[in-house]
Amino acid sequence: MARSASTTAHDPTEFFKVSEEDFDQIFGRIGEAGIPYGSGPRALEGMSINHRGGGRGVYFRDPNDHILELLTVG
């Protein structure tokens, strides 16, 4: 798993590149916990994922209100 950070003036985002298998497991936990998620940093509660670059990605907030992104490399 690779981890990096990107910060804009409005939304600090931590992102994690994971394998397809890890994405499935982590995304499953997000759903089980009832955590709202979305396809982008400004669509955090749309309850959909994105498929940019041939992979999959999802954004959600952690308990400290940080935006996290989970993505696979397509």
Backbone bond lengths (Angstrom), bond angles and torsions (degrees), N, CA, C in turn:
res aa  C-N    CA-C-N  psi(-1)  N-CA   C-N-CA  omega(-1)  CA-C   N-CA-C  phi
1 M - - - 1.442 - - 1.514 107.49 -
2 A 1.319 116.39 129.53 1.458 121.80 175.64 1.514 108.80 -102.08
3 R 1.325 115.87 142.77 1.464 120.64 -178.39 1.511 108.40 -127.38
4 S 1.320 115.92 139.85 1.448 120.49 177.32 1.512 108.96 -151.21
5 A 1.318 116.34 173.16 1.462 120.96 179.59 1.514 109.50 -133.71
6 S 1.301 114.54 146.46 1.454 122.67 175.81 1.514 107.02 -135.30
7 T 1.305 116.57 131.78 1.456 119.08 -178.85 1.515 110.02 -126.53
8 T 1.316 115.46 128.18 1.450 121.18 171.91 1.517 106.49 -111.71
9 A 1.309 116.98 176.73 1.457 120.52 -179.63 1.522 111.87 -61.61
10 H 1.339 117.07 -24.49 1.459 119.52 -173.77 1.526 114.31 -110.96
11 D 1.313 117.77 -35.97 1.458 120.00 -170.47 1.521 112.66 -132.67
12 P 1.325 118.02 99.52 1.468 117.79 171.11 1.523 108.75 -69.47
13 T 1.316 116.59 133.99 1.464 120.55 -177.80 1.520 109.95 -131.52
14 E 1.319 116.10 131.98 1.459 122.75 170.11 1.519 105.87 -101.46
15 F 1.325 117.11 133.43 1.454 117.16 177.50 1.511 111.27 -128.17
16 F 1.336 113.84 150.66 1.451 122.45 -175.58 1.520 108.79 -129.18
17 K 1.341 117.07 119.03 1.460 121.76 174.10 1.522 107.56 -88.24
18 V 1.330 115.62 124.74 1.460 121.10 -175.75 1.525 110.04 -132.89
19 S 1.317 115.21 165.87 1.462 120.26 175.73 1.528 109.31 -72.28
20 E 1.314 116.49 165.55 1.467 121.09 177.06 1.534 110.51 -58.90
21 E 1.324 116.48 -41.67 1.464 121.01 -179.52 1.531 110.90 -64.01
22 D 1.338 116.36 -45.35 1.466 119.70 178.40 1.525 111.18 -63.84
23 F 1.348 116.82 -39.33 1.462 120.33 178.07 1.524 109.83 -57.76
24 D 1.335 116.57 -47.58 1.462 120.49 -179.45 1.531 111.43 -58.56
25 Q 1.324 116.42 -44.16 1.465 120.02 -178.73 1.529 111.52 -67.01
26 I 1.320 117.35 -47.15 1.466 120.61 -178.21 1.519 110.78 -68.28
27 F 1.326 116.93 -42.99 1.461 120.41 179.21 1.530 110.48 -61.77
28 G 1.325 116.29 -36.74 1.458 120.38 175.78 1.522 111.73 -60.71
29 R 1.318 116.68 -40.82 1.473 120.76 178.22 1.521 111.59 -66.94
30 I 1.332 116.47 -37.27 1.472 120.10 177.21 1.527 109.19 -60.06
31 G 1.334 116.44 -46.34 1.463 120.94 178.76 1.515 112.74 -63.87
32 E 1.329 116.83 -44.25 1.467 120.87 179.64 1.518 112.08 -61.22
33 A 1.336 116.42 -34.19 1.467 121.01 -179.23 1.527 112.25 -81.51
34 G 1.337 117.19 -6.87 1.458 120.74 -179.89 1.521 113.56 70.52
35 I 1.330 116.57 27.08 1.462 121.33 179.85 1.528 109.13 -80.03
36 P 1.326 118.09 125.79 1.468 120.04 176.24 1.533 109.83 -62.84
37 Y 1.328 116.25 142.81 1.458 121.37 179.75 1.511 109.38 -143.58
38 G 1.321 115.61 166.23 1.450 119.51 179.35 1.516 112.13 -156.70
39 S 1.316 115.38 179.42 1.457 121.79 -173.95 1.526 113.87 -88.74
40 G 1.324 117.82 -4.58 1.459 120.85 179.73 1.514 111.21 -158.89
41 P 1.336 116.55 167.01 1.461 120.34 -176.50 1.532 113.94 -66.99
42 R 1.319 117.00 -17.45 1.463 120.17 177.09 1.536 111.51 -108.58
43 A 1.319 114.98 10.92 1.469 121.75 177.74 1.530 107.58 -135.70
44 L 1.327 115.77 58.71 1.462 121.32 -170.62 1.519 114.79 -77.59
45 E 1.320 117.88 -9.04 1.461 119.04 -176.92 1.516 112.66 -127.86
46 G 1.331 116.84 19.98 1.457 120.93 -179.60 1.520 114.01 -75.96
47 M 1.330 116.14 -9.31 1.470 122.92 178.52 1.535 112.17 56.71
48 S 1.346 115.53 39.85 1.457 121.08 174.53 1.525 108.48 -138.98
49 I 1.324 116.19 160.23 1.456 121.37 176.59 1.520 108.64 -109.70
50 N 1.345 116.74 165.67 1.460 119.50 176.15 1.529 109.46 -106.32
51 H 1.317 114.76 166.43 1.466 121.72 -178.96 1.520 110.23 -130.01
52 R 1.319 116.99 37.03 1.464 121.67 -178.71 1.524 111.25 -66.89
53 G 1.300 115.72 142.83 1.457 121.24 175.52 1.517 114.96 64.06
54 G 1.323 117.14 18.55 1.452 120.58 179.36 1.517 114.55 82.63
55 G 1.322 117.12 2.43 1.465 120.59 177.99 1.521 110.26 -112.00
56 R 1.308 115.70 -158.91 1.461 121.37 176.76 1.515 108.72 -129.72
57 G 1.325 115.84 147.23 1.455 120.52 178.60 1.512 110.95 -146.66
58 V 1.343 115.01 150.59 1.454 120.86 178.85 1.532 108.01 -147.90
59 Y 1.326 115.73 144.83 1.462 122.70 178.98 1.519 109.24 -118.23
60 F 1.337 116.00 144.88 1.459 121.23 177.19 1.522 108.24 -159.97
61 R 1.320 116.69 167.99 1.464 121.33 179.58 1.525 110.11 -102.80
62 D 1.339 115.57 142.04 1.459 119.73 174.12 1.538 108.95 -85.87
63 P 1.333 118.42 175.27 1.472 120.58 -177.92 1.528 114.45 -60.27
64 N 1.349 117.40 -19.76 1.465 120.95 177.76 1.524 112.37 -95.61
65 D 1.330 116.63 12.92 1.462 124.28 177.06 1.529 114.04 72.03
66 H 1.339 117.69 18.00 1.457 120.42 173.39 1.524 108.53 -80.98
67 I 1.316 116.14 143.92 1.463 120.54 176.09 1.526 108.31 -85.19
68 L 1.320 116.00 127.34 1.452 122.54 177.69 1.524 109.37 -115.21
69 E 1.314 115.42 143.41 1.464 120.96 175.93 1.522 108.24 -122.68
70 L 1.294 115.71 132.45 1.450 123.08 175.29 1.513 106.17 -113.61
71 L 1.347 117.88 125.82 1.462 118.82 -178.14 1.519 111.33 -144.31
72 T 1.326 114.16 153.26 1.449 121.32 173.78 1.517 107.00 -104.22
73 V 1.284 116.04 159.51 1.461 120.66 177.76 1.518 107.09 -98.43
74 G 1.325 116.18 117.67 1.452 121.00 -176.87 1.489 113.52 -81.48
